Structure formats: structure tokens, C-alpha cells
Amino acid sequence: MREPLLRIGCAAGFSGDRVDAAGPVVEALIAAGGPAVLIFETLAERTLALAQLSRRSQPEGGYEPLLVELLRPVLERCLKAGVRIVSNFGAAHPVGAARRIHALARELGLPPPRIAVVEGDDLNLPDRRALWAEAAVGLKVVSANAYLGAEAIADALLEGAQIVVCGRVADPSLTVGPALAHFGWRRDDWDRLARATMAGHLLECGAQVSGGYYADPGFKDVPGLANLGYPIAEIDAEGDCTITKPAGTGGRIDEHTVKEQLLYEVHDPLAYLTPDVVADLGEAEVTQLGPDRVRLTGVRGHPRPATLKVNICHETGWLAEGEISYAGARAEARARLAAQVLRERLQGLGPMRVDLIGVSSLFADDDGRWLEAQDVGEARDVRLRVAWRQSDQASAERLPREVTALYTCGPAGGGGVRTALRPRLGTMSCLVPRERVPASHRFIEEAA
């Protein structure tokens, strides 16, 4: 007999998320009893490209840089309690991540865990580039990765994996895979797959559904924001779920937070495309069951797309930035004068973005026309930020040097200069036939 519920807790919603979130989630999963899975969602489009760049200089790297910090506090408890771990923190090097987890287990004095890696997403390999090359003609490609689905995750779990390390899989698939393995659903059971997909969608951004991204003081208040509880989905055999969080943690889970996250980044609520299924929210119902317990039902599913999305990251030159502060009387006027000096000094070398942080930045534009159209105000605490894009590093370096020179070249009273120079990455997407991108898994043994 299958257990009636599968509990899946999420302890990260992006690379760089809090590393202390997993502890309370794991404690809640263990206390509840029954089968449980812990997921970490740490991979975004830009994150994967950065991981590819990192691996160029460090061949054994290329996986989530906070991998050890995320796992060290909970690895022993998960392994001993039978809580499976599924994550996309493999990024550009899932095998490298698996090896590092084996090393961490040794450091903690633990027996070697059974670790499987999901492979097939990396299409920037010599024999696979033809799948997308026509879409990327003329680009300096850094990475090309297909969004895989849940089936390889499920297969790995069914073969006894305690930890499954993925690269680029669709975020909800981290949840669909464990549900598919646990309940034994048919792989064309579109309604159940769609319901599990939306459970995964509610989990995938971590504390967003617990009130983090929702919080707006005085309008949408969230208690205990400094100690947010990360979400747990209780999934039943039909795929419907209840979203909750560990007791005693901050945040809130109610109809409002769940509805916001349910629609987050969903391009079409009637046809949310994923590698596993097309989810239909047209009849979805969100119901408050009690404090921090919200039920999602009524999601329907349609056959999955015939194609998979591929994200292609490519080099697009260099971004240079410089900042300097002005304070006191006529601070805004001095900041504007500094910007004008920079424009004159760098005239003819391309458009330069100018922001007066605290006066106009979020609503400004890249060519500066919006700022120039505004009257000079009386702001007394202004930080000037300028930035530009250049195709080569040498040209880009001009801007940081000119910003630094404002210290003594004026206007008066500038200070706190900070500059940055980094390569820029662009992204584009295309579709490839699903059958051309087979996914698989293999177990990585502990190194001798």
C-alpha cells in the first residue's frame, strides 16, 4: 500500500538563497513521519551560464557554489531518516556536485549515499549543437541547455537514489519526479501530473509563497520576515496538495500568498507549458484550511508539448559601472554636473546610462533622456551611477577610470567611488523536438 501523502519541502528558491532554511523544513518532515523529499531549487538561466563560465577556469567546479553550506546542516539527518534530496544544484557539472557531496559525507563520517545524476540537458556538446545552431548563428555561445522533465528523476528514485542531482530541469519537475516515483502514476496521467506540477510551482521559489515576495508593510503585512519558514507541500494520490510551513517559523501562508505564487511567471493560466504536462488552472481552487495551511485542487492537465525549450546563453561584450556619492546642499545639481562631465569626456563612445539613486533610477532609461527632462530637485543625499556596454574590455575600462577621476576633477564633494567591470551574457530560446533530447540518469560512486 502506498502512503496516502508525500511531503516535499523546499529549502532554496534560487542560487544565493538563505543557507539556514533547510533545518526547520527537515525537522518538520521528520516529525510528520511518512515518506518525504527535500528539494533545493538553485538554478536560473543566468546562473547556469555563470556556472559554465566558472567551469572554464575551474574544471572541477561549475555546480552550485553554496552546495556544501546548503547540505552540511541537514545531510546526516536526511540520510538517517530516509528523507530523499532532489535538486538542480548540479548546474553545469552535476557529476562534480555528486562527487563533492560524497566528499562531504566522508567529512561528516557518514556511509556513502546513493547519488544519481540526471544527464541530457547539456546541448553545447559537439554532437548536439546542430539541434540549435541555426537559431544562434553568429553568437559566441557559452551554454545551451534543454529543460528536461521529471521522468529521469523518478527513475533514479525508483532505483534507490537517496540524492538526485540535476542540471537544467524544469523547476516544477523537482517535485513531479518524486511524486511520479512515489505514487506510481502513469506517465501520461495528465491531470495528476499537472497537479503535481503546480505543487512544484508553489514550492520552487522557496519563501516567496511563505510571504517573502508578498510582503509590503502596511498593505500586505507578513510577520517574522527575518525568520521565514520555507514551504512544504503535502501531495496526495490524486496530485492535489496542501501548502504549509514548519511550526514556529515566520511568514504566512494563506489564500493570498498562494494565489500570487500560483500565477507567478505563468504566461497562460489555461496552458502552462512544462516538459511534463500542459497545466490548466481554469478550474483551480485555493482554499484556506487553517493557519498556514492552504489547499490547491481542481488543476487539470493536457498532453505535454512535442518540443523542449532550450536556453542559449551567449557573450555580449562588457558592462562597466561606476558610482559616486554627493551629499548636502545642491547635492543633486552636483551629481547631474558629474554626469554631464562624463558624457562630454566619453562622447561618441556609445550610450551611457545615468541614474541618480534616490532620485531617479528605477524609472529612468538607458539613454538618459528621461532624467534630462526632469527639473533639478533639492535631494541632499544622491548617489550617481553610470553604466555602459562595450564590445571589448579595453573600451569598457574607460568609464571606471573617468568615474574615479571625479574625486579631484570635480564637481565638489564627491566620494565613495565604486567601479565594476564584467563580461555580459545574453540569452535566447528555441525549441527542439523532444525525441532528440533523451534524458537519463546514472549513479556516481564514491571516489577511491
Number of C-alpha atoms within 10 A of each C-alpha: 4 10 11 13 20 24 26 31 33 32 31 28 22 17 18 14 18 17 17 16 21 24 18 20 25 27 15 17 24 18 9 11 12 15 19 25 25 26 28 29 24 29 29 17 17 14 19 29 28 19 23 23 17 17 16 12 10 11 12 15 23 27 30 25 18 15 19 16 12 22 20 16 16 18 24 17 15 22 19 9 15 15 25 21 26 29 28 28 29 28 31 30 25 27 26 21 28 27 17 18 23 22 17 18 20 14 10 12 10 15 12 16 19 20 26 29 28 27 21 19 22 21 20 19 10 7 8 14 14 12 17 19 15 10 14 17 9 8 14 14 19 20 24 28 24 28 20 31 24 27 22 25 32 24 20 26 24 16 12 14 22 20 28 30 30 31 30 29 27 26 27 25 33 34 33 29 26 30 28 26 19 19 19 13 16 11 13 14 14 20 22 25 33 31 29 32 32 28 28 27 25 31 34 29 27 30 28 25 32 32 29 23 15 20 18 11 9 7 7 11 14 20 15 15 17 10 13 24 30 32 29 31 28 21 24 19 19 16 27 23 25 21 27 24 27 20 12 11 18 20 25 31 26 22 19 17 21 26 15 16 22 22 16 14 11 13 10 13 16 17 17 21 21 23 23 27 27 23 28 22 22 13 10 15 13 17 15 17 13 11 10 19 19 21 21 24 19 17 23 21 24 20 17 19 15 11 17 24 20 23 23 25 25 19 17 18 17 20 21 23 21 21 23 23 21 24 18 12 12 16 23 25 18 21 27 20 14 21 24 13 18 19 19 9 13 15 11 8 14 12 16 22 21 29 26 24 15 14 19 16 15 10 9 17 15 15 14 15 12 13 21 12 8 9 7 13 11 14 17 15 18 25 23 26 22 23 21 19 22 19 14 13 16 9 13 23 19 14 26 20 12 16 24 19 13 20 16 11 13 14 18 15 16 23 16 11 18 14 18 13 16 13 16 15 18 17 17 13 15 17 15 15 12 16 10 11 19 11 19 17 19 16 19 17 14 18 8 3
